[in-house]
């Protein structure tokens, strides 16, 4: 476990090439676990930390959305409160049943569904700490973020990503850009995405720049009569010059172009 700040730790794993981050946040009475990653074993260091640092606290496990690399470790917290957006349990159950794009098989321990859900926002006030769970659709219908109000730290799930966002099959760029405007109003000092390093508001700026530019370029080409196969829209066109894009994110960008094409 990597300590980010007082009573805040990160757990990093590799999810089929995607560096993926979960977190543990301790308040006076609660232990928040933000995403359970790719399998229950991923949570072993977090559980060891909680036994040492957080005894007696009530667990609140947050699934930021239903994608496998954020929920497949849920069985490590079977019987605890697992919280998500109200659409998450149905989406996760459908995905576990084989619907949607192919995903790795679930762990042998199973994947408990969230048992507590909310719509727009759910706040936990614990002494001086206020932990806000906020619906942030875009990457997926059920995406949520976790904002530590006093610390001004935003756990963004996949609502923000580095070096560029990944537009899922059920994502809508227009909805996502409205979400980014909402996230900007939170005035976070530090943003922790599930994929990428923790950084300041430049992460929000970069994701907004990418999505806005990509939608405009694809839309202009489509209305001019171009076909998808004709598009020449390299990822470098939509990110800052100093941003490095590896092979994996070039593939993400190619998929993003196709999905925006379907949407505009």
C-alpha positions in Angstrom: 0.0 0.0 0.0 1.2 3.4 -1.0 0.4 6.2 1.5 -0.9 9.3 -0.3 -1.8 11.5 2.7 -2.7 11.1 6.3 -5.2 8.2 6.5 -5.3 7.7 2.7 -3.5 4.8 0.9 -3.5 3.6 -2.7 -3.3 0.1 -4.0 -1.9 -0.3 -7.6 -2.3 -3.4 -9.7 -2.0 -4.3 -13.4 -5.3 -5.0 -15.1 -4.4 -6.6 -18.4 -2.0 -3.8 -19.2 -3.9 -1.0 -17.6 -2.2 0.2 -14.3 -5.2 0.4 -12.0 -5.6 2.1 -8.7 -7.9 1.5 -5.7 -7.8 3.4 -2.4 -8.4 3.2 1.3 -9.6 6.3 3.2 -10.0 6.3 7.0 -12.3 8.6 8.8 -13.1 8.6 12.6 -15.7 5.8 12.4 -15.5 4.5 8.8 -13.0 2.8 6.5 -13.8 3.6 2.8 -12.5 1.2 0.2 -12.7 2.8 -3.3 -12.8 0.0 -5.9 -11.8 -3.6 -5.2 -9.8 -4.1 -8.4 -9.4 -7.3 -10.4 -9.8 -10.1 -7.8 -10.2 -10.6 -4.0 -6.4 -11.3 -3.7 -5.7 -7.8 -4.9 -7.3 -6.6 -1.6 -5.1 -8.6 0.7 -2.7 -5.6 1.4 -5.7 -3.4 2.0 -7.2 -5.8 4.4 -3.9 -6.1 6.3 -3.7 -2.3 6.5 -7.3 -2.1 7.7 -6.6 -4.6 10.5 -3.6 -2.5 11.6 -4.8 1.0 11.0 -8.6 0.9 11.0 -9.9 -1.6 13.7 -13.4 -1.0 14.8 -14.4 1.1 11.8 -17.4 0.3 9.6 -16.4 -0.6 6.1 -17.9 1.3 3.2 -16.9 -0.3 -0.1 -17.5 2.0 -3.1 -17.7 0.5 -6.6 -17.1 3.5 -8.9 -18.7 1.6 -11.8 -19.5 -1.9 -12.9 -16.4 -2.7 -15.1 -14.5 -5.8 -14.1 -11.3 -4.1 -13.1 -13.1 -2.1 -10.4 -15.4 -4.8 -8.9 -13.9 -8.3 -9.3 -12.4 -8.0 -5.8 -15.8 -7.5 -4.1 -15.8 -10.9 -2.5 -13.0 -9.8 -0.2 -15.7 -7.7 1.5 -18.6 -10.1 1.4 -21.2 -9.1 4.0 -20.0 -5.4 4.1 -21.7 -2.4 2.7 -20.9 -2.2 -1.0 -22.2 1.1 -2.4 -22.7 2.2 -6.0 -24.9 4.2 -8.3 -28.4 2.7 -8.5 -27.8 1.4 -12.1 -24.6 -0.5 -11.2 -26.1 -3.7 -9.8 -28.2 -4.4 -12.9 -25.3 -3.5 -15.2 -22.9 -5.7 -13.3 -25.3 -8.6 -13.1 -25.8 -8.4 -16.9 -22.1 -8.3 -17.5 -21.6 -11.3 -15.2 -24.3 -13.0 -17.3 -22.3 -12.5 -20.5 -23.9 -9.3 -21.8 -21.8 -6.6 -23.5 -18.2 -6.8 -24.6 -16.1 -9.8 -23.5 -14.5 -9.5 -20.1 -12.3 -11.9 -18.1 -14.1 -14.6 -16.3 -15.1 -13.7 -12.7 -13.0 -15.0 -9.8 -14.0 -18.3 -8.2 -15.2 -16.4 -5.1 -17.9 -14.7 -7.1 -18.6 -11.0 -7.4 -21.1 -9.7 -4.7 -23.4 -7.0 -6.1 -23.6 -3.6 -4.5 -26.2 -3.7 -1.7 -26.6 0.1 -1.1 -27.3 2.4 -4.0 -28.0 6.1 -4.7 -29.0 8.4 -7.5 -27.3 11.8 -7.7 -25.2 12.0 -4.5 -24.6 10.3 -1.2 -22.7 12.2 1.6 -21.0 10.7 4.6 -20.3 13.1 7.4 -17.9 11.7 10.0 -16.6 14.3 12.4 -14.7 16.9 10.5 -14.5 14.7 7.4 -17.1 14.8 4.6 -16.9 12.1 1.9 -19.2 12.8 -1.1 -20.1 10.1 -3.6 -21.3 11.8 -6.8 -22.8 10.4 -10.0 -20.5 11.3 -12.8 -21.7 9.6 -16.0 -19.7 9.6 -19.2 -17.3 6.7 -19.2 -20.2 4.6 -18.2 -23.8 5.2 -17.2 -23.2 4.3 -13.5 -19.8 6.1 -13.0 -19.3 7.8 -9.7 -16.5 9.8 -8.1 -15.5 10.2 -4.5 -14.7 13.7 -3.2 -13.0 14.3 0.1 -14.2 17.7 0.8 -11.8 18.9 3.5 -8.7 17.4 1.9 -9.9 18.5 -1.6 -8.9 15.1 -3.0 -11.0 13.6 -5.9 -11.0 9.9 -6.6 -12.2 10.0 -10.2 -12.6 6.4 -11.0 -12.7 6.3 -14.9 -14.4 9.7 -15.1 -10.9 11.0 -15.7 -8.0 9.1 -17.1 -4.3 9.6 -18.2 -3.1 10.2 -20.8 -6.6 10.2 -22.4 -10.0 8.9 -21.5 -11.4 5.6 -22.7 -14.9 5.9 -24.2 -16.8 2.8 -23.4 -19.5 1.2 -25.5 -22.3 2.8 -23.4 -20.5 6.2 -23.1 -21.7 9.5 -24.5 -19.2 12.2 -25.1 -21.8 14.9 -24.7 -22.8 13.6 -21.3 -19.2 13.2 -20.3 -18.4 16.8 -21.0 -21.2 17.9 -18.8 -19.8 15.7 -16.1 -16.4 17.4 -16.5 -18.0 20.8 -16.0 -19.5 19.5 -12.8 -16.1 18.1 -11.6 -14.5 21.4 -12.3 -16.9 23.0 -9.8 -15.6 20.7 -7.0 -12.3 22.6 -7.0 -10.2 19.6 -6.2 -6.6 20.2 -5.4 -5.5 16.6 -6.2 -7.1 14.2 -8.6 -6.5 10.4 -8.3 -7.8 8.6 -11.5 -8.1 4.8 -11.5 -5.8 4.7 -14.5 -2.8 7.1 -14.4 -0.9 9.1 -11.8 -2.4 11.5 -9.2 -2.1 15.0 -10.4 -3.8 18.4 -10.2 -6.4 20.0 -12.3 -4.3 19.6 -15.4 -5.8 16.1 -15.6 -9.3 17.5 -16.0 -8.0 20.0 -18.5 -6.3 17.3 -20.6 -9.4 15.0 -20.6 -11.7 18.0 -21.6 -9.3 19.0 -24.3 -9.2 15.5 -25.7 -12.9 14.9 -25.7 -13.9 18.3 -27.0 -11.3 18.2 -29.9 -12.1 14.6 -30.8 -15.9 15.2 -31.0 -15.4 18.3 -33.1 -13.0 16.6 -35.5 -15.1 13.5 -36.0 -18.3 15.4 -36.3 -16.8 17.8 -39.0 -15.4 14.9 -41.0 -18.7 12.9 -40.8 -20.8 15.9 -41.9 -18.3 16.6 -44.7 -19.1 13.1 -46.1 -16.0 11.2 -45.0 -16.3 7.5 -44.0 -14.9 6.1 -40.8 -12.2 4.2 -42.7 -11.0 7.5 -44.3 -10.3 9.3 -41.0 -6.8 10.3 -40.2 -7.0 11.6 -36.6 -3.9 10.6 -34.6 -4.1 10.8 -30.9 -1.3 13.3 -30.7 -3.6 15.9 -32.3 -5.8 15.9 -29.2 -3.3 16.0 -26.4 -0.6 18.5 -25.3 2.7 18.1 -27.2 4.6 16.8 -24.2 2.1 14.0 -23.5 3.5 10.5 -24.3 1.0 7.9 -25.6 2.0 4.3 -25.5 0.7 1.4 -27.7 -2.1 0.6 -25.4 -3.5 4.1 -25.4 -3.1 4.4 -29.2 -5.5 1.4 -29.3 -7.8 3.1 -26.9 -7.8 6.2 -29.1 -8.6 4.2 -32.2 -11.6 2.7 -30.4 -12.6 6.2 -29.2 -12.7 7.5 -32.8 -15.0 4.7 -33.8 -17.3 5.2 -30.8 -17.5 8.9 -31.3 -18.3 8.3 -35.0 -21.3 6.2 -34.0 -22.5 8.9 -31.5 -22.2 12.2 -33.5 
